[in-house]
Amino acid sequence: MLRMIAGVVGACALAFAPAAAQTAAIDAAKDFPNRSIHIVVPFPAGGPADVAARLLAQRMQEDWGQPVIVENRPGGNTVIGALAVAKAAPDGYTLLMAIDSTLVMNQFLYKSLAYDPINDFAPITTTTKTVSALVVGADGPKSVKELIDRAKAEPGKLNYGAGTITAQLMGHRFHKAAGIDIVYVPFKGTPETVNGLLTGSVQVIYAANATVNPLIETGKVRALARLDRRSPASMANMPVLADAAGLPNLEDMSVWLGLVAPKGTPKPVIDKLQQKVAQIMADPAMLEKSERTGAFPMISTPEEFGQFIRQEAGRWQKVLQETNIKYD
């Protein structure tokens, strides 16, 4: 009889455990946030991911009345920042402003990646898509055709810089399609890439318009083309790379950002974060700020974001197999 009672009590405890956990998660979401939130950006300050994170952080802090701190942890092709968040407590107070390479491409670039892009994170929402430009120095070629002609006349003598794997692939795919040889020079982020162009260590860069637009407007650098047909007013006069190069099969390429939390973060907290980001990005003032610099709000549900990551992984795995780019 005692064994039977104990068995019944144990079964009841197991039955109520999920319900209790769900109730605790809902209660945690109601009280969220009650302390500082940290958004880790795996790049130096000043790049597209940093700009997007700081715009969101400012509005979150204003709306929630709690500090929202942006932490720049560059290095390792975003691995350092990603790993820090993957190991953080799954409570919604440590987030990662991830770029496409973090969640999609790194798994195909390393034999042994220190984190699992699928199983170590809980997707919250995509945040923005940034439009990149092919940019040269102020005294560089005046058109894409002139750049192609110069590269063909001097194979291997021009350098191009990129601060992300996506930017590297932009250059790689264009150069291959155009039949030109321009040497790749790696940088840790977009700001360093731009500095490389300004100092002359590279002659060509593929960089987010959000970063290079002020330099374009002041004439310090020259934009030859945009890499995505969809563009804001600030890029309307810039030709599309595929058209300017006479390469109709060259597909549009862009960089997207998304917010993720450590795996195991309560679903109600994830949903509350997603709803706040969606609310902020729907604000006309935020929309204007983003599109003015070439970034488009790109909001999704956590479920949609998770599916999008898997779709992008399938697409870019094929590309990286073709290029045979490896980081170890």
N, C-alpha and C positions, 0 to 999 in steps of 0.2 A: 504493500500500500504506500509506504514512504517513497519507494522508488517511483511509483506511478505518479505521486504528487509532485515529486521533484522533476519528473519528466514533463509534466503538464506546465509547471512553473517555468522550466527552461524554454519550452516551446513558446509560451506566451512572451517571455523576454525577447526571444528572437523575432517574434512577430512584431513587437512594438519597437524594436531597435531602429528599423528604417524610418518609421514614423517620427520617432524622437529626433533622429538625425535631421530629418527634413524640417521639423519644427525649429530646431536649433539654427539651421541655415537661414530660414526665413527671418528669425529674430535677429541674426547677425546682419542681414541685409537691411532691416529696418533701422538699425543703429549705424549703418555704414554711410559715410566714413566718420569716425570719431577721433581720428588722429591723422598724422601726416601720410600722404600718399607719395610714393617715389616712382617716377617714370624714368626708366633706364633707356638712354639713347646710345646705341653701340657705335657712335661716330663722334668726331670732335664737334665742338660748338660751331654753329654757323651754317651747317648743311641742311638739306631739305627735311631730314628726319628730326633734327634739332628744332628747326623753325616750327614744324607741325606740332611737335610735343609741347613747345613753349606756348603756342597759341591755345592749345587745349588746356594746359596746366593753369594758365591765367584765368580762363573762364570757369574751370572746375573749382578753383580756389575761391573765386568770387561767389559762385552759386552755393557751394557747400560750406564755406566758412572755415575750411581746414587747409593747412599748407599743402600745396602740391609741388613737389621738388623735382626738377629735371636733373638727372645725373648723367654726365657724359662718360661712357666707358668704352673708348675706341680700342681697336686692335684685333688681330686675328681674324680679319674678314667678318666681323661682328660676333665671333665666337665668344670673346671675353664677356661682353655684355649679356649675350643670350644665356651663357652658363650661369652667370650670377643670378639671373631671374629664375632660371629653371630650378636652382637650389633654394630659392627663397620660400618663406612660409606661404602656403596657399590660402591667403586670407583677403586678397584684393588690394593690399597696401603696397605691393611691389609689382610694377607692370613693365612691359617691354614694348617700346615703339620699334617694331620689327620692320625690316625691309624685305623685299622679295628674296634676296639672297639668303637671309637668315632662315626663312621657313621653307624655302623651295630648293635653291641651288646648292647650298653648302653640303647637303647630304650626298651630292654627286661629285663633289670636288675633293672630299677627304676620304681616305680609306677607313679611318676611324674617327668619327665626329664625337666630340665630347658631350653633346646633347642630342636628343632625339626630337627633331622638329615637329613630329606628329604627336608623340606620346608624352612629351615633357611640358606641353603648354596647353592652356585652355583658350581657344580663340574668343575674342570679344567682338571686334568689328574691324573691317578695313577702314582706313581714315581718309587717305588721299591718294590720288594718282598724279605724279609729276611729269610734266612734259619736258623733255631734254632737248638740247640744241647742239649742233656741231659748231664749235667755236674755234676761231683762230686768233692770232695776235692782230693788233691794229694795223701792222704792216704786212700781214699775211695775204693769202689769196683772197680775191674779191668775190669769188663764186665757187660752187662745188665743182663745176667743170674745170676751172683753173687749178683747183686743188688736185683733182684727178690727173690732169696733164702734168703738173709738177711732180707728183708722186711717181708717175710712169717714167718721167725723164730722169729721176733720181731715186731709183728703187732702194729701199732700206736706209735712206738718209734722213727721212722725216720721222719724228717720234710722236706718239699720241699718248695722252694720259687719261686714266680713269680711276675713280675712287671707289667703285663698286664693281662686282662681277657683271652686273647688268650693263653698266656703261662700257666695260671691256668687251662684252658680247656685241654691243651696238657697233663699236668700231670694227670688231672682227668680221661681223656679217657684212657690213658695208664694204670693207676693204676686199673681202673675198669676192663679193658680187661685182665690184668695179675692176677687179684684177690688178690691185695695187698693193705694194709692200710698204707698210708704215709700222715701225717698231713700237710695241707696247711698253709703256713705263708705268708701273703700279704706284698708287698713292693710297694713303689711309682713309681719305674722305674727299668730298667735293671741294671744300675750301683749299686743301693742300693741292689738289689738282689744278684749281684756278691759279694759285700762286706759281705753280710750275709753268703755266702758260705765260704769266706776267714776267717771270724771270728768264724765260727762254729755254728752259730745260726740255720742254716739249713744244711742238708747233701746232698741235691739234688736240682738242679735248672734247669729250662727250659729257655734258654736265647739265644738271637741272636748271631750267630757266629761273627758278626761284633764287638761285645763288648768283648766276651770271648776269641777270637782267640789269642791275645797277651799273655794271661795267660796260654793258652794251650801250646803255643810254648815254653814258659819258664818253663813249668812243675809245675806251681803253682796250677793248677787244671787239671782234667782229663776229657776229653770228651768221653762218652761211645757210643753215637749214634747220628745221625742226624735225623731230623723229616721230611725230604723231600727228595725224591729220586733224584731230580735234584739238583746238587751241583757243586760248583766251584772246582778248583784244590786243594785249601787249605783244602777241606773237603773230598777229594777222598778216603782217607784211613779210613774214619769213617763209620762204618756200618749203614745201615738204621734201625731205631728202630723196625719196624715191623718184619724185618728179624732176627735181633739179639734177639728179645724177643720170636720168634716163634709164632707170632700173625699175620698171613697173612691178616686178615680182618681189621687190624688197618690202617686207611687211613692216607695219608700224611697230615701234618698240617704245615702251614707257616703263617707269619705275613706280611700284605701288608700295604703300606703307600700311601697317595694320597694328592694332593694339592687342597684346596677348597677356595672360596671367599664368602663374605656375599651375600645372595640372593639379586638379583636386580643389581648386577654388570653388566655393559654393555657387551653384547655378544662380540663386537669387542675387548674389553679389555681382556675378558676371552680367546678368540682365540689367541690373541697376547701372553699371558702368556703361553698357552699350546704349541704354536709353539716354544717358546724360551726353555721351559723345554725339549721338544722333541729333539731340536737341541743339547742341552747340553748333554743329556743322550745318544745320538748317537755318541758322540765323543769317539774314541777308548781309549783315556787316562781315561775318566770318566768310561767307561765300565770296564777297567782293575782295577781301584780303587774299584769299586763296587763289582766285582766278586771275587777279592782277599780276601775280608772279608766276603763273603757269602751273598751278596745282589745282586739281579738281576734287571736291569732296566726293568720297566714295564709301558710302555707308552700307553695311550689311548686318544681318542677324548673326549671332555666334554660329548657328548651324550653316548658314550660307557661306560664311568665311571659312569654316572648316572644309566644306566641299570645294570652295575656290582654291584653297591651298593644294588639295589633292589633284585638281585639274591642272593647275600650273606646274606641279611636279611632273605630271605626265608629259606636258608640252616641252619643258626645258630639259628633261632628261635626254630626249632625243637630240636636242641641239648640242648639249655638252658632250654627248657621245661622238657627235660629228667633229667637234672642235678638239676633242681629246685634252681639254684643259684640266689640270690636276694641281692641287695645292700641297700635296704631300706624296 
